[in-house]
Amino acid sequence: MGHQISRRTLFRTASGLAVAGTLGSALSACGGGTGAGSTSSDLTMIWWGSDDRHAAYKKALASFQKSNPKIKIRETYSGYDGYFDKFNTNIAGGSAPDLLQMDTALVAQYARKGVLAPLDSYVGKALDLTGFSKTLLAAGTVDGKLYGVPSGIGVNQLTVNRSALEELGLELPDREWTWADLKAISTQVYKKSGGKTYGVDDGGGGTLQAFEVFAREHGETFFSDDGKKLGFTSETLQEWWEYWADMRKANASPPPAITSAAHNDLTKNAVVIGKALFTFDSGVYGAGGSITDAQLDFLPTPQGDFSGAREGNFVNGGVLLSATKASKKVADSVKIMDFFAQDETAIKDMQLLRGIPPTEKARGLIASGLTETDKLNMENADYIAQRVSKASNALPAPVPPPQGADQIWDLLFQSNLAVAFGKKSIKAQLGEFFDQASGILGG
């Protein structure tokens, strides 16, 4: 059991954003998505996840219904693939669920289409969000209104094969490390392994999380607040690609063939196949457990090592619980949200299956029952969250990604590969990237 967060579990989120591309047509079929909602007398709730997450939700909801016998819950759950396809179909047919698990990458699109119910009028009353930071709540906030309650702390981190690192006689870097430190230890890994293992997988394009942190260290965001353009400059992206070109040249990162093969396929991730010891937050260790037998550990994304560098790391909200605007049972849905946010039974039942719990109280309740790897994961997330909260120079939390974000992320990946394979110079690829990105966001 573990967790993988975010807005940014790219290997599922990008596909989710593509699915959301059908949202506009689905809504037009039902007059804007504000139809009758579920016609059942039961409250309908849907979510996606692993079998462990399904079992935990069902156990917690059984406890809720014992205390709230008048609220009958009809549960529907599945894997992530097809989840939003079905949701869109239900919206179009006027049978949207009352309560759903929502992806932070999609909340803005559904909120702006009128699908989700704003929750602000319930906060401090039926919905107790004591202990939730403003930064965390930003993950469910769109245009100043709250449309989803975050399930946990999501952070951008590196997952490390610690056992293999120690076998090479190397120590885990300090959490206050920099990009220069990452290059140094990655180069050492290659040398100490006799050229058999690279240090870190190539973050130049496929790792949105890493670049977003890097841009924020430069005082820039990935997208503008209105989502109509990119928030970072050509100079920042050039610096980023030059860093990774140097990493590949130094054999600190693997060649592009390995990077390309791992795109959207975690089983071919460089750490999983033994070709690297560090990987960016990619799902190697997730809600379904680890897909490698190695002893893992975790580190924050490195800090900027230049004068005036800002705190680039940030906290996001895992998955969300949201109510649909068409529902006649929003108040009852809010009771369930409050239950998962604050009830000790629910917190203990869910453990890390919706991410690292969002409050200090909740994290304290589950700490004693965690595996060693889970404890290391939660400690790192706590460390990042505390550092971000204390930073005076951190930017506000990122806005939810706009329509077309999935295309931008894929463009970033493919652009980095073009440079890595030597098909394009960095300068030529920069011009092409910004031209295409402008067309995607402005189209």
ROVO-484171 format. One line per field, with one value per residue: x negated, z negated, y negated of N, C-alpha, C in turn. Coordinates in steps of 0.1 Angstrom, whole numbers, plus 5000, padded with zeros to 4 digits. Example, Ala and Ser with C-alpha at 12.3 -4.5 7.8 and 13.67 -1.06 7.14 Angstrom:
2
neast c(4868,4872)
nup c(4922,4929)
nnorth c(5057,5022)
caeast c(4877,4863)
caup c(4922,4929)
canorth c(5045,5011)
ceast c(4868,4871)
cup c(4922,4921)
cnorth c(5033,5000)
***
This chain:
443
neast c(4992,4995,4990,4999,4999,5019,5029,5010,5003,4990,4992,5018,5033,5029,5043,5068,5073,5075,5098,5116,5119,5142,5161,5174,5192,5207,5220,5234,5254,5271,5280,5261,5254,5268,5289,5315,5301,5293,5320,5326,5337,5317,5285,5261,5228,5196,5163,5128,5101,5077,5082,5078,5084,5111,5122,5115,5130,5156,5158,5155,5177,5198,5196,5203,5230,5242,5242,5257,5284,5305,5294,5290,5266,5256,5231,5207,5179,5146,5118,5094,5094,5117,5134,5141,5152,5176,5188,5192,5211,5232,5237,5246,5269,5285,5283,5263,5240,5244,5223,5188,5155,5131,5107,5079,5068,5088,5108,5112,5122,5147,5160,5162,5179,5203,5209,5202,5210,5206,5190,5187,5206,5211,5188,5172,5195,5215,5194,5164,5133,5110,5076,5069,5047,5045,5031,5034,5062,5065,5062,5087,5101,5116,5116,5120,5139,5148,5147,5142,5131,5100,5082,5058,5022,5004,4973,4944,4919,4888,4884,4864,4841,4830,4816,4800,4784,4770,4755,4737,4720,4728,4744,4778,4788,4790,4820,4822,4811,4797,4801,4775,4764,4779,4770,4743,4744,4757,4739,4719,4732,4732,4705,4696,4711,4698,4707,4731,4754,4775,4779,4803,4836,4845,4855,4862,4884,4906,4913,4934,4938,4912,4902,4921,4916,4890,4895,4910,4891,4878,4895,4917,4947,4964,4987,5005,5027,5052,5052,5048,5024,4989,4970,4943,4910,4891,4864,4862,4871,4852,4828,4835,4837,4810,4797,4805,4795,4768,4768,4773,4751,4731,4736,4752,4779,4801,4799,4819,4835,4843,4857,4878,4891,4902,4923,4955,4956,4951,4939,4916,4901,4871,4860,4874,4866,4840,4821,4817,4813,4827,4859,4884,4915,4936,4953,4942,4942,4971,5007,5015,4994,4959,4941,4917,4892,4873,4858,4872,4868,4874,4872,4873,4881,4852,4837,4834,4802,4791,4786,4812,4831,4863,4886,4896,4911,4943,4976,5002,5036,5041,5066,5100,5131,5162,5194,5222,5237,5263,5275,5299,5291,5270,5264,5263,5242,5222,5220,5209,5184,5174,5172,5152,5131,5127,5135,5124,5126,5130,5106,5087,5095,5091,5063,5034,5046,5059,5040,5015,5028,5046,5043,5026,5036,5049,5027,5013,5030,5028,5001,4987,4994,4982,4962,4926,4917,4940,4939,4915,4923,4944,4930,4913,4932,4944,4922,4917,4942,4941,4919,4927,4948,4935,4920,4911,4909,4923,4944,4980,5001,5003,5027,5056,5051,5056,5080,5066,5042,5031,5021,5001,4983,4976,4964,4942,4928,4923,4908,4884,4874,4869,4847,4830,4825,4812,4824,4833,4820,4816,4824,4839,4860,4871,4884,4903,4918,4930,4946,4964,4976,4988,5008,5023,5034,5046,5064)
nup c(5000,5008,5019,5046,5061,5073,5094,5110,5118,5143,5160,5159,5157,5180,5199,5188,5192,5219,5223,5212,5232,5246,5231,5237,5258,5246,5226,5241,5251,5230,5223,5210,5188,5165,5157,5145,5127,5107,5107,5087,5054,5037,5026,5050,5055,5070,5078,5087,5087,5070,5061,5033,5026,5032,5014,4990,4992,4992,4967,4950,4958,4950,4922,4920,4928,4908,4888,4900,4909,4926,4950,4978,4996,5029,5044,5070,5087,5102,5124,5135,5163,5186,5167,5167,5192,5189,5169,5184,5202,5185,5176,5199,5203,5182,5158,5138,5112,5077,5059,5064,5069,5079,5104,5099,5120,5138,5126,5130,5156,5155,5135,5147,5167,5155,5142,5116,5081,5062,5030,5010,4993,4974,4959,4928,4916,4922,4933,4922,4924,4909,4903,4930,4953,4969,4993,5000,5003,5026,5047,5052,5059,5081,5100,5076,5061,5041,5053,5048,5023,5011,5009,4998,4992,5019,5034,5052,5060,5058,5064,5050,5055,5029,5018,5039,5043,5019,5021,5040,5025,5020,5005,4995,5008,4991,4980,4987,5012,5044,5080,5091,5072,5078,5104,5097,5080,5097,5118,5103,5098,5123,5128,5105,5109,5130,5155,5159,5148,5149,5133,5129,5143,5175,5171,5189,5206,5203,5177,5162,5136,5126,5143,5138,5111,5115,5131,5114,5095,5108,5106,5122,5137,5149,5165,5174,5153,5163,5180,5208,5220,5219,5188,5185,5196,5227,5223,5198,5204,5222,5206,5190,5208,5217,5193,5191,5214,5208,5187,5201,5217,5198,5190,5168,5170,5188,5223,5251,5261,5240,5225,5242,5245,5220,5219,5208,5199,5171,5164,5179,5168,5159,5134,5126,5144,5137,5148,5139,5108,5096,5099,5112,5097,5105,5104,5098,5072,5057,5052,5055,5045,5047,5078,5080,5064,5050,5021,5014,5012,5006,5020,5020,5050,5065,5054,5067,5077,5080,5077,5060,5063,5060,5037,5052,5049,5042,5028,5036,5040,5041,5049,5054,5036,5050,5055,5077,5095,5105,5087,5062,5037,5025,5000,4984,4997,4989,4962,4963,4974,4953,4934,4945,4943,4916,4898,4875,4879,4907,4916,4907,4920,4947,4948,4966,4991,5006,5009,4990,4959,4954,4932,4902,4879,4890,4902,4880,4868,4884,4885,4869,4880,4905,4932,4935,4959,4965,4943,4948,4971,4962,4944,4960,4976,4955,4948,4971,4973,4949,4954,4976,4966,4948,4965,4976,5002,5020,5048,5053,5051,5081,5107,5116,5144,5178,5206,5231,5219,5217,5243,5244,5225,5237,5259,5248,5239,5263,5276,5261,5266,5293,5293,5277,5294,5313,5335,5336,5329,5297,5298,5322,5316,5295,5306,5322,5303,5287,5306,5314,5289,5284,5303,5295,5270,5276,5295)
nnorth c(5012,4978,4945,4923,4892,4868,4842,4846,4873,4884,4905,4914,4891,4875,4890,4887,4861,4860,4875,4858,4840,4847,4835,4811,4817,4835,4820,4802,4818,4821,4796,4780,4794,4794,4811,4833,4849,4877,4901,4919,4928,4932,4919,4914,4925,4923,4936,4941,4964,4987,5022,5023,4996,4995,5014,5001,4977,4988,5000,4977,4962,4979,4976,4949,4949,4963,4944,4925,4934,4926,4918,4933,4950,4956,4973,4970,4982,4983,4989,4963,4959,4952,4941,4913,4912,4926,4910,4886,4895,4900,4875,4863,4877,4869,4882,4879,4887,4882,4876,4876,4890,4868,4857,4837,4826,4822,4807,4779,4777,4791,4777,4751,4757,4759,4783,4791,4786,4756,4753,4736,4723,4742,4746,4745,4749,4774,4786,4793,4781,4778,4777,4781,4767,4735,4736,4763,4765,4750,4767,4777,4755,4732,4703,4688,4702,4731,4763,4789,4812,4818,4849,4855,4848,4839,4842,4832,4853,4872,4906,4931,4958,4970,4991,5001,4979,4977,5001,4994,4979,4953,4925,4915,4884,4852,4837,4811,4806,4797,4789,4792,4809,4832,4838,4844,4867,4885,4888,4900,4925,4937,4940,4955,4979,4990,4982,4995,4986,4957,4925,4909,4909,4894,4862,4842,4837,4855,4854,4836,4826,4821,4801,4781,4774,4764,4742,4726,4721,4701,4681,4684,4698,4728,4726,4697,4677,4675,4696,4694,4691,4700,4699,4697,4687,4687,4687,4699,4726,4732,4733,4754,4776,4776,4783,4810,4820,4818,4836,4861,4862,4865,4890,4892,4894,4917,4928,4916,4936,4953,4936,4929,4954,4958,4941,4935,4961,4977,5001,5001,4981,4964,4969,4992,5011,5013,4995,4970,4952,4931,4917,4894,4883,4906,4928,4952,4960,4964,4960,4986,5000,5008,5012,5023,5043,5032,5015,4986,4950,4914,4881,4845,4826,4812,4781,4747,4735,4710,4675,4658,4677,4692,4708,4737,4761,4774,4779,4802,4815,4843,4866,4854,4849,4843,4827,4829,4803,4807,4824,4833,4838,4825,4815,4838,4851,4834,4840,4865,4859,4844,4863,4880,4862,4856,4877,4901,4929,4931,4920,4938,4961,4954,4950,4946,4946,4927,4910,4891,4883,4852,4835,4827,4840,4862,4875,4882,4901,4924,4931,4951,4975,4979,4992,4995,4982,4967,4950,4936,4923,4906,4891,4876,4862,4847,4831,4816,4802,4787,4771,4757,4742,4725,4710,4678,4669,4684,4692,4688,4717,4738,4731,4750,4771,4760,4766,4786,4790,4816,4820,4801,4811,4835,4825,4813,4835,4849,4829,4827,4853,4850,4833,4849,4871,4859,4848,4822,4790,4773,4746,4745,4762,4749,4727,4740,4754,4733,4721,4741,4746,4722,4723,4744,4736,4713,4720)
caeast c(5000,4987,4998,4994,5008,5020,5030,4998,4999,4992,4995,5032,5039,5029,5054,5080,5076,5080,5112,5124,5121,5155,5170,5182,5203,5216,5228,5244,5265,5280,5283,5252,5250,5276,5302,5322,5293,5298,5334,5327,5339,5304,5274,5251,5214,5187,5149,5119,5090,5073,5091,5076,5091,5125,5125,5115,5142,5168,5157,5157,5191,5206,5196,5210,5244,5246,5245,5266,5293,5314,5287,5287,5256,5254,5217,5202,5164,5140,5104,5094,5097,5132,5142,5147,5161,5189,5193,5197,5223,5242,5241,5254,5282,5293,5282,5250,5240,5245,5210,5178,5141,5127,5093,5075,5064,5100,5118,5115,5130,5160,5166,5165,5190,5215,5212,5200,5216,5197,5192,5183,5216,5211,5175,5173,5208,5216,5181,5153,5120,5100,5064,5065,5040,5050,5024,5040,5076,5064,5063,5101,5106,5116,5122,5123,5149,5143,5156,5137,5124,5088,5081,5045,5011,4997,4960,4935,4907,4881,4884,4850,4837,4820,4808,4790,4776,4761,4747,4726,4713,4733,4755,4789,4786,4797,4833,4820,4802,4799,4799,4761,4763,4785,4761,4731,4746,4761,4727,4712,4738,4728,4691,4695,4717,4691,4714,4742,4766,4775,4783,4817,4843,4844,4866,4862,4897,4917,4916,4940,4936,4899,4901,4929,4909,4879,4900,4914,4878,4874,4906,4927,4957,4965,4998,5010,5038,5064,5050,5048,5010,4979,4965,4928,4903,4883,4851,4863,4871,4838,4820,4840,4832,4796,4794,4807,4785,4756,4770,4772,4737,4723,4742,4760,4793,4800,4801,4833,4843,4848,4868,4890,4898,4909,4934,4968,4955,4943,4931,4903,4894,4856,4857,4880,4858,4826,4813,4814,4816,4836,4870,4893,4928,4941,4962,4934,4947,4984,5018,5015,4981,4947,4939,4903,4889,4862,4861,4873,4868,4880,4866,4880,4875,4841,4839,4826,4789,4787,4790,4826,4840,4875,4891,4903,4920,4957,4985,5015,5046,5045,5079,5110,5145,5170,5208,5227,5247,5277,5279,5308,5286,5257,5262,5260,5229,5213,5219,5199,5171,5169,5168,5138,5121,5124,5138,5112,5128,5127,5092,5079,5099,5085,5048,5028,5052,5063,5029,5012,5039,5044,5042,5016,5044,5051,5014,5010,5039,5024,4987,4982,4998,4977,4950,4914,4917,4950,4935,4906,4930,4951,4921,4909,4943,4945,4910,4920,4953,4937,4909,4934,4956,4926,4912,4917,4908,4930,4955,4992,5003,5007,5041,5059,5047,5067,5082,5054,5029,5025,5014,4989,4974,4971,4955,4930,4921,4918,4897,4872,4869,4863,4834,4821,4822,4804,4832,4835,4812,4825,4829,4849,4871,4878,4894,4914,4926,4939,4955,4974,4983,4997,5019,5032,5041,5054,5073)
caup c(5000,5008,5025,5057,5060,5080,5106,5118,5121,5157,5168,5160,5158,5194,5206,5183,5198,5233,5221,5209,5245,5250,5222,5243,5266,5236,5220,5251,5253,5219,5220,5201,5177,5153,5159,5133,5118,5104,5104,5076,5041,5030,5030,5059,5054,5078,5076,5093,5079,5069,5053,5019,5024,5033,5001,4979,4993,4988,4952,4944,4960,4941,4909,4922,4930,4895,4881,4909,4916,4936,4962,4985,5007,5040,5048,5082,5087,5114,5126,5140,5177,5189,5157,5171,5204,5183,5162,5194,5207,5175,5176,5211,5201,5171,5147,5132,5098,5067,5053,5071,5068,5091,5107,5098,5134,5146,5118,5136,5168,5151,5127,5156,5175,5146,5138,5102,5072,5053,5017,5000,4983,4964,4952,4915,4910,4923,4939,4914,4931,4900,4906,4944,4956,4981,5005,5003,5008,5039,5056,5056,5061,5094,5100,5063,5055,5038,5060,5044,5010,5013,5001,4992,4996,5031,5035,5064,5053,5065,5058,5051,5052,5019,5016,5049,5041,5009,5026,5047,5015,5020,4995,5000,5007,4981,4986,4991,5023,5056,5093,5092,5064,5086,5114,5091,5076,5109,5124,5095,5100,5136,5126,5095,5114,5142,5167,5160,5143,5149,5121,5129,5156,5182,5168,5198,5212,5199,5163,5160,5122,5124,5150,5132,5100,5120,5136,5102,5089,5116,5104,5133,5136,5161,5173,5169,5144,5171,5188,5222,5225,5210,5178,5184,5207,5236,5216,5187,5210,5228,5195,5186,5218,5217,5182,5194,5225,5201,5180,5210,5221,5187,5186,5156,5174,5199,5237,5254,5264,5228,5221,5251,5242,5207,5219,5206,5195,5159,5163,5185,5161,5158,5120,5125,5152,5132,5156,5131,5094,5092,5109,5107,5092,5118,5101,5095,5059,5058,5043,5056,5040,5055,5089,5079,5051,5043,5010,5019,5003,5013,5018,5027,5062,5061,5053,5076,5071,5085,5068,5061,5066,5051,5034,5063,5046,5038,5023,5043,5032,5044,5056,5047,5036,5055,5057,5090,5094,5108,5076,5052,5025,5023,4985,4979,5002,4981,4950,4966,4976,4940,4928,4949,4940,4902,4889,4872,4885,4921,4918,4904,4930,4959,4947,4977,5003,5014,5007,4976,4953,4956,4919,4892,4871,4898,4904,4867,4866,4892,4885,4863,4888,4918,4935,4935,4971,4964,4933,4954,4980,4955,4938,4971,4979,4944,4949,4982,4969,4939,4960,4985,4957,4942,4975,4979,5016,5028,5056,5050,5057,5095,5110,5123,5158,5188,5217,5240,5211,5221,5255,5241,5218,5246,5268,5240,5239,5277,5279,5254,5273,5306,5289,5273,5305,5323,5347,5336,5319,5287,5303,5332,5309,5286,5315,5326,5291,5283,5317,5313,5276,5285,5311,5287,5259,5282,5305)
canorth c(5000,4966,4934,4915,4881,4856,4835,4849,4887,4881,4917,4915,4878,4871,4897,4882,4848,4863,4879,4846,4833,4850,4829,4800,4823,4842,4810,4796,4827,4820,4782,4774,4803,4791,4819,4837,4856,4891,4902,4928,4922,4933,4910,4922,4921,4930,4934,4950,4968,5001,5030,5019,4984,4999,5020,4991,4968,4995,5001,4964,4958,4987,4969,4936,4952,4967,4932,4917,4944,4920,4915,4946,4947,4965,4971,4975,4979,4989,4984,4950,4960,4952,4935,4900,4914,4929,4898,4877,4901,4898,4860,4860,4884,4864,4891,4877,4891,4871,4874,4884,4887,4859,4856,4823,4821,4819,4800,4766,4779,4795,4766,4740,4761,4759,4796,4793,4776,4749,4758,4725,4720,4753,4746,4739,4754,4788,4791,4789,4782,4775,4784,4780,4754,4727,4741,4775,4762,4744,4778,4779,4741,4727,4690,4683,4710,4744,4773,4802,4813,4826,4861,4857,4840,4844,4835,4836,4859,4883,4920,4935,4971,4967,5003,5002,4967,4981,5012,4987,4971,4939,4922,4908,4870,4845,4832,4797,4807,4788,4796,4795,4822,4843,4842,4850,4881,4893,4891,4910,4938,4943,4944,4966,4991,4994,4979,5004,4979,4943,4919,4905,4909,4881,4853,4830,4835,4863,4852,4823,4822,4815,4788,4771,4769,4756,4729,4719,4716,4689,4672,4686,4709,4736,4719,4684,4679,4677,4708,4691,4691,4706,4690,4697,4681,4695,4688,4710,4739,4735,4736,4768,4786,4776,4791,4824,4824,4821,4849,4872,4862,4870,4904,4891,4899,4927,4923,4913,4949,4958,4926,4931,4967,4957,4931,4941,4975,4977,5013,4998,4970,4967,4975,5005,5021,5013,4987,4958,4953,4920,4913,4884,4888,4912,4939,4964,4963,4957,4965,5000,5005,5006,5021,5028,5050,5025,5007,4972,4938,4903,4868,4834,4821,4803,4766,4739,4733,4697,4663,4654,4689,4692,4722,4742,4771,4769,4790,4802,4821,4857,4866,4846,4853,4832,4829,4824,4792,4812,4833,4828,4843,4819,4814,4851,4854,4827,4848,4876,4852,4840,4876,4885,4852,4855,4888,4910,4942,4930,4917,4951,4970,4951,4950,4938,4951,4915,4900,4888,4875,4838,4828,4833,4849,4874,4882,4888,4913,4936,4933,4963,4987,4978,4999,4987,4974,4957,4940,4927,4915,4896,4881,4867,4853,4837,4822,4807,4794,4777,4762,4748,4733,4716,4702,4665,4666,4694,4687,4695,4730,4737,4731,4762,4770,4757,4775,4786,4792,4829,4818,4794,4820,4845,4817,4811,4848,4851,4819,4832,4864,4846,4828,4860,4880,4851,4844,4807,4782,4768,4734,4747,4769,4739,4719,4749,4757,4722,4718,4751,4745,4711,4727,4753,4729,4702,4725)
ceast c(4991,4996,4991,5004,5010,5027,5020,4995,5000,4996,5010,5039,5040,5040,5067,5083,5080,5094,5121,5126,5135,5166,5179,5194,5213,5225,5238,5256,5275,5282,5274,5249,5257,5290,5307,5313,5298,5312,5336,5330,5326,5294,5264,5237,5205,5172,5141,5108,5086,5084,5090,5084,5106,5129,5125,5126,5154,5169,5161,5172,5201,5207,5204,5225,5250,5250,5255,5276,5302,5308,5283,5277,5255,5240,5214,5187,5158,5125,5106,5098,5112,5140,5149,5155,5175,5196,5199,5210,5234,5247,5250,5268,5290,5292,5268,5251,5241,5232,5200,5164,5137,5112,5090,5072,5076,5110,5122,5124,5145,5167,5170,5177,5203,5219,5212,5206,5205,5201,5190,5193,5217,5198,5177,5187,5209,5203,5170,5139,5108,5088,5060,5059,5047,5044,5030,5054,5076,5065,5078,5108,5105,5123,5127,5133,5144,5153,5152,5129,5112,5087,5068,5034,5005,4984,4953,4922,4900,4882,4870,4849,4826,4810,4797,4780,4765,4751,4735,4717,4716,4744,4766,4786,4794,4810,4832,4810,4806,4798,4785,4758,4768,4776,4748,4734,4750,4749,4719,4719,4733,4713,4689,4701,4709,4698,4727,4755,4764,4781,4798,4823,4844,4857,4869,4876,4908,4921,4921,4937,4923,4897,4909,4922,4897,4883,4904,4902,4874,4886,4917,4936,4958,4975,5001,5023,5051,5063,5049,5034,5001,4974,4950,4922,4895,4869,4851,4863,4858,4828,4822,4835,4817,4791,4795,4798,4772,4756,4768,4757,4728,4727,4748,4774,4791,4803,4816,4842,4850,4859,4880,4898,4906,4921,4947,4968,4945,4935,4917,4896,4880,4853,4863,4872,4843,4817,4810,4818,4826,4847,4879,4907,4936,4951,4955,4939,4960,4995,5020,5003,4970,4946,4924,4901,4878,4867,4861,4872,4872,4873,4874,4874,4864,4845,4830,4813,4783,4792,4804,4836,4851,4878,4900,4913,4933,4965,4997,5024,5050,5057,5089,5123,5154,5185,5212,5238,5261,5283,5289,5303,5272,5254,5257,5245,5218,5210,5208,5185,5165,5165,5154,5127,5117,5127,5126,5114,5125,5113,5084,5083,5092,5069,5042,5034,5058,5052,5026,5022,5036,5041,5032,5023,5045,5038,5010,5018,5034,5009,4982,4985,4991,4965,4938,4914,4928,4946,4925,4913,4937,4942,4916,4920,4945,4934,4913,4931,4949,4927,4917,4942,4948,4919,4919,4916,4914,4942,4968,4993,5007,5022,5044,5056,5058,5069,5070,5041,5023,5017,5001,4979,4968,4961,4942,4921,4914,4907,4884,4866,4863,4849,4825,4817,4814,4811,4834,4825,4822,4831,4840,4862,4878,4888,4906,4924,4935,4949,4967,4982,4992,5010,5029,5040,5050,5065,5087)
cup c(5000,5014,5037,5060,5074,5092,5116,5118,5136,5165,5168,5162,5173,5202,5201,5189,5213,5233,5220,5222,5250,5241,5228,5250,5257,5230,5229,5253,5241,5214,5210,5189,5164,5153,5145,5123,5117,5101,5092,5063,5033,5035,5038,5057,5063,5075,5084,5084,5079,5061,5038,5016,5024,5019,4990,4980,4988,4973,4945,4946,4952,4927,4909,4921,4916,4886,4888,4916,4926,4949,4968,4996,5016,5046,5062,5083,5098,5114,5133,5155,5179,5179,5161,5184,5199,5176,5172,5200,5198,5174,5188,5210,5189,5159,5140,5118,5089,5062,5061,5067,5081,5092,5106,5111,5142,5139,5125,5148,5164,5143,5137,5165,5167,5142,5122,5093,5063,5039,5006,4990,4972,4955,4939,4908,4911,4928,4931,4921,4922,4903,4920,4947,4968,4994,5009,5009,5022,5050,5061,5058,5075,5094,5087,5056,5053,5045,5056,5031,5013,5004,4993,4997,5008,5032,5047,5058,5063,5057,5060,5047,5042,5017,5026,5048,5030,5013,5034,5038,5015,5010,5001,4998,4996,4988,4991,5003,5034,5069,5096,5084,5072,5097,5109,5087,5087,5117,5117,5097,5112,5134,5117,5100,5126,5155,5169,5157,5144,5136,5120,5143,5162,5179,5178,5204,5206,5184,5160,5146,5121,5130,5143,5119,5104,5124,5124,5095,5096,5115,5115,5131,5149,5170,5166,5161,5152,5180,5203,5228,5215,5200,5177,5197,5215,5230,5205,5193,5216,5217,5191,5196,5219,5205,5185,5205,5218,5193,5189,5214,5211,5183,5172,5158,5186,5212,5240,5257,5252,5223,5229,5248,5230,5208,5218,5203,5183,5158,5170,5180,5158,5144,5120,5133,5148,5140,5149,5117,5088,5103,5103,5104,5103,5116,5099,5081,5058,5049,5044,5051,5049,5066,5090,5065,5043,5031,5015,5008,5012,5010,5025,5040,5058,5062,5064,5069,5077,5076,5071,5064,5056,5048,5045,5060,5041,5034,5031,5035,5035,5053,5048,5045,5040,5056,5070,5087,5096,5096,5067,5038,5021,5008,4980,4984,4993,4967,4951,4968,4962,4932,4932,4945,4925,4893,4887,4879,4900,4924,4917,4915,4943,4959,4957,4991,5012,5013,4993,4970,4952,4943,4910,4883,4878,4899,4891,4864,4873,4891,4880,4871,4901,4920,4935,4947,4970,4954,4940,4964,4973,4949,4948,4975,4968,4945,4960,4978,4959,4945,4969,4977,4951,4952,4977,4994,5025,5036,5050,5057,5072,5097,5117,5138,5168,5198,5226,5232,5215,5233,5253,5234,5227,5256,5261,5241,5253,5281,5273,5262,5287,5304,5286,5284,5316,5335,5348,5326,5309,5292,5313,5326,5300,5295,5319,5315,5288,5294,5316,5300,5277,5293,5304,5277,5265,5292,5300)
cnorth c(4988,4955,4928,4904,4875,4854,4841,4864,4888,4893,4920,4901,4873,4877,4891,4869,4850,4867,4867,4837,4836,4843,4819,4806,4830,4832,4804,4805,4827,4806,4776,4782,4801,4798,4823,4844,4870,4891,4912,4921,4923,4922,4919,4916,4929,4927,4944,4954,4983,5009,5026,5006,4987,5004,5010,4981,4975,4997,4988,4960,4966,4981,4956,4939,4957,4955,4923,4926,4938,4918,4929,4943,4959,4963,4977,4972,4987,4985,4970,4950,4961,4945,4922,4901,4917,4917,4888,4882,4899,4884,4858,4866,4879,4873,4891,4882,4879,4867,4882,4880,4880,4858,4841,4817,4817,4810,4787,4767,4782,4784,4754,4744,4762,4773,4798,4782,4769,4752,4748,4723,4731,4753,4739,4743,4769,4794,4785,4791,4777,4783,4784,4767,4748,4732,4754,4773,4756,4755,4780,4765,4736,4713,4685,4691,4724,4754,4787,4802,4823,4838,4862,4847,4846,4835,4840,4841,4868,4896,4926,4950,4971,4979,5004,4990,4971,4992,5006,4979,4957,4937,4914,4893,4864,4839,4818,4796,4798,4796,4800,4808,4834,4848,4849,4864,4890,4897,4901,4924,4945,4948,4956,4979,4996,4992,4987,4996,4964,4938,4917,4905,4895,4873,4842,4827,4842,4861,4838,4817,4815,4802,4777,4765,4760,4743,4720,4713,4703,4679,4673,4698,4716,4729,4706,4686,4681,4690,4706,4690,4698,4695,4689,4691,4691,4697,4698,4724,4742,4739,4751,4778,4787,4784,4806,4829,4827,4834,4861,4873,4868,4884,4904,4895,4908,4921,4923,4926,4954,4949,4928,4943,4966,4948,4938,4956,4976,4990,5011,4986,4974,4973,4989,5015,5021,5005,4973,4960,4942,4919,4903,4890,4893,4923,4952,4969,4956,4964,4980,5007,5002,5016,5025,5033,5042,5017,4992,4962,4926,4890,4858,4832,4811,4788,4759,4735,4720,4686,4659,4665,4689,4707,4727,4753,4766,4782,4790,4812,4835,4857,4858,4854,4841,4836,4823,4814,4797,4820,4826,4832,4837,4818,4827,4855,4846,4834,4859,4870,4849,4852,4881,4875,4853,4867,4898,4924,4942,4928,4930,4961,4967,4951,4941,4940,4939,4905,4899,4879,4860,4830,4835,4843,4862,4882,4889,4901,4925,4940,4946,4976,4988,4988,4990,4977,4963,4946,4930,4918,4903,4886,4871,4857,4842,4827,4812,4797,4783,4767,4752,4738,4723,4706,4689,4661,4676,4688,4694,4708,4729,4738,4745,4761,4768,4768,4774,4789,4806,4828,4811,4803,4830,4838,4815,4824,4850,4841,4823,4843,4860,4840,4839,4869,4872,4847,4829,4801,4777,4755,4736,4753,4759,4732,4728,4752,4746,4719,4728,4750,4733,4714,4736,4746,4718,4707,4728)
***
